[in-house]
Amino acid sequence: MDKILQVSWTSPSNIALIKYWGKRPVQMPMNSSISLTLSKSYTKMSIKREESINGLSLEFIFENNQNEKFKKKIYNFLTTILKDFPWLNTSKLTIESSNTFPHSSGIASSASSMSALALCLLSLDELITNYKNTTHDNFLEKASSYARLASGSACRSVVPNFGLWKKENTFAVPYNDIHPLYLTLCDSILIIDETEKIVSSSAGHGLMENHPYNEIRYNQAENNLVKLLSIMKNDNFLNFSEIVENEALSLHALMMTSTPSVILLKPESLEVILKVKEWRLQNNIPITFTIDAGPNIHLLYPERYKVIIQNYINNDLWKNKKVIHDKIGDGPRAI
């Protein structure tokens, strides 16, 4: 084995259509979820591993700067999986990471970064132990499971197109029983606020434990998932929109009715939603919105309407403001 090894992966963010909000040990969801894997919004991560006699040590560099907060998060995660990766006990790791989108502003940066971390760890493990996973699918299944332990939604980022995470499973799987229309989905992300969220997703999940509507919500999510999977077998975008928007607004309603309450939407978030709904009605254009745990708005639409919708966004709705025009993606890749 070489003294120094290095691996690199890119792994995308994802946007949940059926939201996961509330968890149980160990990092398992209280309800099932399904997400859209993005293409241009991803984390690029490289890990250099050197042998060390001083136990596990770690240097974390995010976009060319030392990041102590995330370093601590990664270190704490690595200490929980030492039994599965015993070589970590004799490792000095240098991790370099960068995003193509704003960090910690509600575009699932932990999903892309922690899935990239899991992929890198498994690649290193194969090099160090000379163990080869039986198939690429087996490799991704493992990566999804370890990514989940670091950040729940990260398990869906290793899956191309649509990632389905059932509440009883430790990993996400691809969901392919869909009409071709949904494989053309575009996602224009309107960046309303790039600053770090006032409440982390982990803390938000914790608020669900004593939420008065938690059981109602978990049942709602499971029912919405069944409906959505059925809808996605045909090209009825209107019905698709109704479920997706209901899920987005339910997520934020849960946060606003938590104790303490959490309000992540900005006035501009609501303004965009109202304008999009009005424009959709006036022009009979298939466009819908969803929102992650933050203020930024994801606008979803079929690719064949890309020109008219992006013209509307760029020249009217969100003129001279930051937007990421993304689309459905095919998952992570080794680089």
Salt bridges, closest charged atoms under 4 A:
GLU51 OE2 - LYS3 NZ 3.60
GLU68 OE1 - LYS71 NZ 4.00
GLU126 OE1 - LYS132 NZ 3.66
ASP177 OD2 - LYS233 NZ 3.53
ASP187 OD2 - HIS298 ND1 2.77
ASP193 OD2 - LYS266 NZ 3.61
GLU194 OE2 - LYS322 NZ 3.58
GLU196 OE2 - LYS69 NZ 2.66
GLU245 OE2 - ARG280 NH1 2.53
GLU247 OE1 - ARG217 NH2 2.68
GLU271 OE2 - LYS275 NZ 3.31
